[in-house]
Amino acid sequence: QVQLVEFGGGLVQAGGSLRLSCAAFGRTLSSYAMGWFRQTPGKEREFVAAISWNSGTSNYADSALGRFTISRDNAKNMVYLQMTRLKPEDTAVYYCARGKTMSEVTTQPNLWGRGTQVTVSS
């Protein structure tokens, strides 16, 4: 059974950086597009970033553009989200997601991780 496990969340001051990691267990990620989403209490889960299977294409939400970078290492079955210049409004649970295509991972992923909490203090 395939599982996605996120780690690397934590508490950071505004202006700081964090790198989130997503590890896949049970099956290779190399043929899938991967993405990151986030959710705060009372709000819908929102798209943050996505990357194609070969890292040839990446997309970002406006809120992440210029501050966050998504990357992947297919040999290690890992996906990353480097977050810089963090703001208090970036506080959320961050989820890793998988999809067959960039369109699918951005709109309707077929697999989710359990999430990791990121808290940005002002």
Secondary structure, DSSP 8 states (H G I E B T S, - for coil): --EEEEE--EEEETT--EEEEEEEESS--TTSEEEEEEE-TTS--EEEEEE-TTSS-EEE-TTTTTTEEEEEETTTTEEEEEE-S--GGG-EEEEEEEESSHHHHHH--SEE---EEEEEE-
